[in-house]
Every structure is written in structure tokens, then in C-alpha cells.
Amino acid sequence: MVRPPEALRAGDRCLVLWFPGWPVTAWALSEGEDAARPVAVVSANRIVACSAEAAAEGVAAGQRRREAQSRCPALLVLPADEARDSRQFAQVVECIERLAPGVQVVRPGVCALRARGLSGYVGSEAEAAEVLLEAVVVALGATSGRVGIADGLFTALQAAYAADPVAIVPAGTAAAFLAPLPVSRLGDESLSTLLPRLGVHTLGAFAALDAGAVRDRFGQQGLRLHTLASGKDPSLVQPRVPPPELTRQLDFEPPLTLVDQVAFTSKTMAEEFIAGLTAAGLACTELRVELTGELDELVARTWLTPGVFEPAAVIDRVRWQLQAAAGDQLGSGIVSLRLEPVAVDALANHVPGLFGSGTDERVHHVLSRVQAMLGHEGVMTPRIGGGRWLSERQVMVPWGDRPVLVTPAERPWPGRVPDPQPAAVFAEPRPVEVRAEDGEVVRLDDRGQLCGQPGVLRIGDERHRVAGWAGPWAIDERAWDPVRHRSASRFQVVDDEGTAWLLVLQAGRWWAEARYD
């Protein structure tokens, strides 16, 4: 088991790195945009962060969106995205860890570490702060960083809020530094509202109260905040444990040109890839395979599986991807292969049951084995898509892949067949004849009115009398496109044997689209 680095203890000199308005910076880094413009991030219709340009126009955290836009009409409003903030801040943490390990992430935009190690290496605390800020600026271009250094984490964080860009609180002066700050800096909404009503407006005034009286009045939470206001931080803060490296890459020298060569050479790599996930207690459910050609061709694809990926399944995906790209996307030898777990799950959720695998698991193994023998598209599963025509709604997806529907089924489709749907849909409509009792072909006139009553239905060599019918229901789609314009009318017909048919009358010809069983 990997043991976490030594915790920050009370009395240690702590260095806090803070990025004001980090959600705005994270958006700029992820989108490649310029943060030097009026930008605000909104959550629950209130501003949670804004750029310096927006703040200069009167925008501030806590404002309602409409008020902020009235103060700054050119304000660009963005929705909050905690995942994006955390993902981009991970790059900052990795950059700092190259210089000083043992970084603790307080929240996206704020991190802390022990000042003693880095300051002892570079010469002083001020130089350590400058080195960290310069490293982040060079690596990511984030120029809004502030550094606070003090005896404890809470005091160092307050120093970072006041830094320009570095603020150092001398040892032993934390209480004096905190004394003039408002009680709202404690971060407790109820206490920040109640204390001013009692005449306590600053952290110094709150720290001057008797600790026993504070505990009796405000409980253990109030006593903890009283300790922080006094310049003492007794809590143990654990730095983060860097996540294990789960991605694997294999370079081929010389380049390989045969599919079997790549598959055979990658077998050990696939086993190490799955073993690394297993050691971390994870199972891969979504895999990204990247193949790089000798002429800098990049063929990347994300694969899914109903269960979890095993080494043999990984090699199958590599083989299928190579076979699909050969000659079309890849015209040279393969120089590298990269495996990346896109989605993982806890390994405990995929442990076989006490009495063996269930039915679904056995089906998965059988179909995966057949797919390995027949190829990626050798085993298909049906999905329901969208459209007005029944053939359009049948979407076949390779086993294990995520269905990507060009026409989602939940959209409104005027003219589609209502439930219940026909049980048998013909891949190609079958030509039929519908005639009246006098033998004339039933058709529609220019006004869409039925000429004649359906009396006889002829399907191939079979002739049936019509026992009942309903319709017509008009379909007229893409009238603006002369190439794809399609107009037809649907009918439901029941023959004398009790079989129901879904018929289509298009351009004067009758077709059987499906059958109700």
C-alpha cells in the first residue's frame, strides 16, 4: 500500500497558492480563450466567479445574474462546471509537484504545501513563492496566482487573499494578522450573521472571548472557529496521493506493418495495462486505442464493452481497429500504440458471484467470444432509433458499442406509426396489389381522397379478401428538398385470415411495409 506523505501539522509554515476567479481561468484554459475580458460564471442564478475586467465594471460574487449584466452589458455569462474546474486545476497541481511533492488540494483554485522544504532548497520563503508562480505561468499561462505563507493553513489562506502577489506572515504573528479581518472570513454563514449582532465584528474580537463561553454558546463547531481566529490551526491536513499512471504506450522499432505482428507484440502490454488497473482496484469499461503511423497518421477510437475489458479483449480491439484502418487511414507501418482507460469502475462491482456467473455474464462471454472470431461487426444488437419509416428506426450496433443514433427516437416524428408497432418489419418493402370489388386498382385522387374501397389484397401469388381497413394517413417529409422529398399514404389492412398488414401507397404503387403478428 502506498503511504501518503507526512501531514501538515499545527505550527508548520504553510504555503497556500490561490487563483482568484479560478472557474473563469479554468474555462479559458480548457477552451483556449482569453480570460482578459468581462466573464462571469453563474450557479443557481448567482455569480460565483468573475474576471478582473468584470470586477472593474462592478460585477462581484454573490450578485444575481441580471444585476451583474446591468452593471456590465458586455458580460459573457458561463454556467458553472465543477468537473472542468477540477480537471484544469489538476494540471496546476502536477506542475507544483514537479518542484515540491506533498501538495494538498483545498478546492479547485486553492492548494497548500509545507513551505520549509522548498524554501530551504531555493533560499527563502519569498523565493519559493516566486519559483512556484513562475512555474505555473510558464507551464499553463495562468498569471493570476497569489501566494500566502504563514504558520497555519487558515492564516496562510487569508494571507493569500491579501497577497499582491506574495504575502508572508512572520512566524508567531498569526493572531495579530488575523485580528482586523471580519468574522465572515471564518466561512460559517450562521456565525457570520450572529456575531455582528452580538457586537463581535472582527476575528480579533472573537478570539478575545473566553473559549469555554464560546463552546457553551456555539458548540464544538464554534470552538473550532474560535481556535482558528486565535491564529492556531490544530487540524491535520493530508496532502493528496497522486493517482497511479494507468495509461500504457508501446513504441515499435522498426515499424510493424502486419496486423498479427502488432497484436502479438502488444500482448504483454495489454496484460500490464489490465494488471495496473487491477492493482488500483479498478476495471476498465471504456477503452481508447490510439495507433500512430510512420507518416504521423493517427487512428484513435473509443471502445465499449458490456462487462469489463480483459487482455484478450484489448488485443481484439487493437486488431479490429487496424483491420478497419488498413489502406484507408493508415498507409504506413505502426510506430506506437497507446491504451487509455476512458471510463473505469470499482473492481468489486465486477467480481463473479459466489455460485458462479449469472446469465447475463455468461451471455456476454459467449457473444464476446463469437465477436472475437467473426470480427467487430460480426455480432450486432438492435436499437430503436427515430424516423417516420419503420426501416429507419432499426439501428444495428456492434456488440459492446455505445449506440450513436443520428435520429433520436424521443424527437417528435409527425406521421410515424403509433403504438403498438408491427412485429415484422420488412428490410425491403414488398410490392402488393389492392383492388376494389370490381377489380379496379384503389388509388388516391388529386385531393387525397380514396377512389374505390379496398376489397382484394394480392401479395405475390396469394390472394386475400380484405376484411377491414383504416386510413389513409399522409406522410410528407422534406418538402424543401427536391432530391429527398418523399410523399406517401399509409393504410392498415386486415385480410380474411386475420393477418394485419401495414401498407404504403406511394406514387400510385402499393407496398407492404410491415406485418402485425
N, C-alpha and C positions, 0 to 999 in steps of 0.2 A: 504494500500500500504506500502511495506517495504521501509523505507527511507535509502539511502546509508550513510555510515559512513562519518564523517566530512572530508572535503577535505584537502589535504596538501596545506598550504598557503606559500607565499613567506616569507622567513626569518625563517621558521621552520627548525629544524635539521632533515635531511633526511638520512635514511639508505638504501643503494642500495646493493642488493645481485646479483652478476653476476657469471655465469658459462661459462668460456671460452670454445669455441667449443661445445656449447650445442647440436647441431644436432648429433654429434658423441656420446655424453653421452646419449642422448635420444635413439639412436639406441642400445647402449649397454644395457640400462635398459630394453628396450622392448624385445630384443632377448636373454637376459641373457648372453651376450658376454662380453669379457674383452676389455675395451677401451684402455688398455695399450699395444697398437700395432699400427703400421702405418695405420691409417684410415683417409679417406677424404670424404667429402660429396660434390657432384657436382650438380650444377644447371646451365643450358644453357652452358655446356661445360667448366665452370669455377669453381674453388674451392671456396666454401662458408664457410667451416669449416674443421678443421683437428685436429688430436690428437697431444699431446705433442711429441710423438715419431716421427710422420710425420714432425712436425715443426723442430725437431732437424736434420732431413735429408734435410732441405731446402724447404719444402713444405709450402706455405703461401696462405692465402685467396686472391682471385683475379687472381691466376695463371690459365693458361689453363691446361686442364687435361693432355695433352701429356707432357707438360713441367714438371708438378708435377710427373708424372710417370718416366720421365727420371732422375729426381733427386732422386727418391725413387722407385726402381723397385719392391719392395715388397709391394707397397702401395695397400691397399684394398679400392676400389672406390665404393661409395654408392650413389644412387640417392637421391635427397632432398625429404623430406616428411614433409610438414608443419603440417599436421594433427597429425602425430606421435610426433613431437616436442611439440605441444601444449598439447597433451594428457598426455605425460610424465611429462611436467612441471606443470600440474595441481596437481600432487602428491606433488611436492615441495611446491607449494603454500598452499596446505592443511596442510602440515607439519608445515609451518611457522605460519599459522593461529591458530594452537593449542596453540602457545605461545604469539602471538601478532596479534590481529584482525586488519582489515583495510589495507590489502595488495593490492597494485596496480601492475598489470602485465604490464610492459612496452612492452615487447615482449617475446616470448619463450626463456628462459635463463636469463632474467633480470626482477627483481621485486623490488619494493620500499615500504617503510612504514615509519611512523613517528618514530624517534629514541627516543623521550622523554619518551613515556610510558614504553617501555621495559627496557631502560637504567635506569629509575628511580626505576624500580622493582628489577633489578639484581644488581644495584650499580653504573655502569658506562657504557659509550658507548662502550668501548673496551670489557667489559664483555658481553654486549648484543650481539655484533658481534660474539664472541666465542660461546655463547649459541646457536645462530641460525645455525652456521656452524656445530656444534656438532650434533644438532638435525637432520639436513639433512643427515649427514654422517651415523648416527645410523639408521635412518629410511630407506634410499634409497641406501646408499653406494656411493653417489656422493661426491668425495673428491676434486673436482676442484673448489669449491666455493671461491669467492673473495668478500669482503665487503668494501664498501666505505661510509664514513659518513661525511657530510658537511652541509652547510647552505641551499642549494637548491638541487633540483633533478639533474640538469645538472652537477653541481660541484661534487655531490656525485657519479654520474656515472663515471666521469673522474677519481675520486679517486679510484673507484673500478677497473678501468683498470690498475692502477698503484699499486694496493694492493698486499701484499705478507704475509699472505692472508688478512690482515686488514690494511686499511689506513684511518686515521682520520684527516680531515682538521679543525683546530681550528676555532672557531666562529670569524667572521669578517675578515678572511684571504682568502676568496674565490678568490678575484681578483688576489692576489699575487700568489696563487696556479695555477690559470689558465694561467697567463701571459706567461710562456715559452712554452706552448703547441702549436702545429701547428694549423693553421686555418682549416685543414681538419677535426679536431675534431667536428666542427660545424655540419657536416653531410650534407652540401649543396654542391653538386658536382660543380655547375656552379660558386658559390662564392669561393670555394676552388681552382678553376683553375684561376679565375680572380684576386684575391687579391695578390698572389705572383707576378703576372706580374706588379702590381702597387707598388711592394716593401713592401707589408704587408705580413709577413710570420708567425707571431705568434698571439695568441689571445690577448696578451697584447698590441701589436701594433695596432690591430684592435679596441680594446677598447679605445685607446687613441685618435681615430678620433672623430671629432665633430658629435654628434648624428644627428643634423639637416642635415649636409652634407651627412651622411650615408643614411638618409631617402630620400633625394633628388636624390641620385645616385642609390640606391638599393631598394627603396620602403619599404613597411611595413615589408616584409619578412627580408630584410637586417637590419632594425631597431630592429626586434625581436632578430636576431642572435647577433647584437651588444650588446644588453642588457644581453644576456647570457654570452658573452665574458667578460663583465664587472663584472661578479660574482653575478648577480641578476637574479632571476628566477620568474617573476611575474605571470606565468601561474598557474591555479588551476588544480591540478591533482586529479582525483576521484579514490579512491580505488574501487576494484571490489566488486560487490554484490554477495556473494556466491549463487550458484544455489540452488533451492529448492530440497529436497530429494524426488525423485519420485518413488523410489523402495519401495516395501512393502514385509514384510516377516511375516509369521504366524507360530508359533510353536504349535504342538498338544501334549497335555499331558492329558491322556495317548495316545499313538499312535493309529491312526484310521486305520481300515482295510477294510471298505466298501467304495465304490466309492460315494454313496449317502451321507455318513457321511461327507466326505471331501468336497463335493460340497456344502452341506447345511452350514457347519461351515465356509466356505470361502466366503459366500455371502456378509457379511458385509465388509470383507477385500477388495473384488473386488469393492464394491461401494466406499470405501475410496480411493482406487487406482485411479479410474476414476475421483473422485472428486478432488483429488490432482492435476491431470493433467489439469482439467478444471480450477481450481483456478490459475494455472500458464499460462492459455491461450493456452494450448496445447491439441492435440488429438493424441492418440496412433494409429499408423498404422501397427506396427510390435511389437509383444509381445513375450517375452521369459518367459517360465514357467519352474521352477526347483522344482522337488519333491525329497525329501530325505527320504530314508527308515530307519527303525530302525537298520538295519545291515550296515549302511553307503552306501547303494545304492543311486546313483544319476541319476535321469532321467530328462534330460533337452531337451527342444525343442523350436524352434522359430516358431511362428505362424504369418501368414499374414492375412489381410482382405482387400477386395476391397474398403471398406469405412473406418470407424473408429471403434475401439473396445468400446463396451458398457458393463456394468456389466454382463448382461446375456450372452453375447458372451464370456467374460473372463471365466465364470463358465463352459460354454460348452467346451472350450478348455481344461480346467483342467480335466473335466470328460472324454473327448476323450483320453487325454494323459494317464490317469490312466487305462482306459479300454485296451489300446494298450499295456501297460507295465505290466499288471497284470499277475503274474505267470511266465513271461519270464525274465523281467528286474527287477521286484520288487517281492521279496519273503517274505517281512515282512511289518509291519504296517508303515504308513506315519507319520513322526515326524515333518516335516516342509514343508511349501510351500512358494516359493518366486516368485514374479512378477516383471519383469523388462521391462520398455519400451525401446526397441531396436531402433526404429525409431519413431519420433514424427513429427507432422505438426502443423502449426498455426490453432487454433480452428476456426478462422474466415473463413478459406477456406472450412469448412465443415458445415457451418450454413445453414439450409434449406432455399430455395428461398422464395421470398415474396408471391408467388402464389402456394406454396407447393413444394414438392419434384419433381424432374424431373423423366423421365422414367428410367434412369439408377439407380437412388436411390431406386425407388420402386422395380425394379428387384432385387437389392442387398438385400433388406429387405425380399422379398419373398423367395429367394434362401437360405438366411441365416436361415430363419425360418424352411424351409424344411430340411436343413442340421442339424439343432439342433434336429429334430425329428428322422432322419434316421441315424445320425452318421457322422463322419468326411468324410468318403468316399462315403456317400450317394448321393452327388451331385458332378459330375465331369465335368470339362471343357476340351475341346480338344486343344492340342497344336501341332505344326508341328515340328518334330524332324529331325534327319538326318539318312541316310542309303540308301542302294541300293534297298531295298524291301519296297513296299508301306506299309505293315503292321508294319514295323519298324518305319516308320515316324509318325505313330499315337501315340501320347503320351497323356494319360489322367491324369489330375492334379486335386486334390480335390479343390473345390471352395474356393478361397481366398488364396491358397498357391502359392508361387513363383515356377514356373516351373524349375526343375533341370533336364536338358537334358544330358544324358550320351553321346549322339552323336549329337553335334550341327549341325543344318541344313546348316550353312554357309560354312562348310568344303566341299572340292571337293569330290564328290562321283562318280567316273567313273562307268558307267553302269546303273545309275539311270534313271528313266523315265523322259524325258524332259517335259516342259510345252507345252500344257495345261495338267493338271493332270486329271486322271479319276475321275468321280463324285462319283461312288460307288465302294468302296474297300471291298472285302470280308474278314471277320475275318479269315476264313479258306479257302484256295484255293479250287475251285470246280473242280472235275475231269471232263474232256471233251474228246471227240474224234475228231481228224482231219484226214480226209481221202482224198485221191485223187479221181478223177472221176471214176477210175477203181476199187475203193473200198479198195486199199492198204493204210495202215497207213502211214502218212507222217512222216519222220524221218530225222535225220542228220547222214551223214557218218563220218568216222574217220577224215576226213579233214575239217569237219564243213560245208560241202555242203549239200543243201536240196535235199532229194530224193523224187521226186514227187511234184506236185503242189497242194496246199490246194484247195479242191473243195467242201467238205461237212463238216459241223460243227455239231456235236451232243452234246447237253447239256441236260443231264438227258433223258427224253423221247422226247425232242424236237429235230427235225432235220431241219437244215437250209443249204441252199446253200451259198457258200462263194462268195460274190460279189466283194471283193477286199481284198488284204492283203499286209503287208510290214514286212520285217525282213529277216533273224534273227539278233538280237543284243546280242552278247555274254556277259555273266557275269561270271567272275571267281574271287572269293574272298577267302582270307586266304589260299592260296595255300601252305603256310609253316606249316599249322596246319592240320594234318590228321583228327582230330576229327571234326573241324568246317569248313573244306574246302567245298565249295559249287560252283558248276558249272552248268550253265543253259543258255538257249537262250530265248529271248523274241520275240513275234510277235504281231502285231496289225492286227486284222481281222474284216471285216465288213460283216454282213450276209445279206440275201436278204430282210430283214425287215428294213434295215438301222441302226441296232444297232451295235456299235463298241465294240470290246472286246480286252482286254489285256491278251494274252495267254503266258504261260511259258512251254517250253519243257525241262524237266529235267529227266535224267536217263531213257530216252525212253518213258516217260509218259507225257501227256498233261494236263495242269491245267489252269483254268481261274482265274487270279489274281484280275481283276477288270473289270468294265464296264463303258463305256463312255455314259452318258445320254444326 
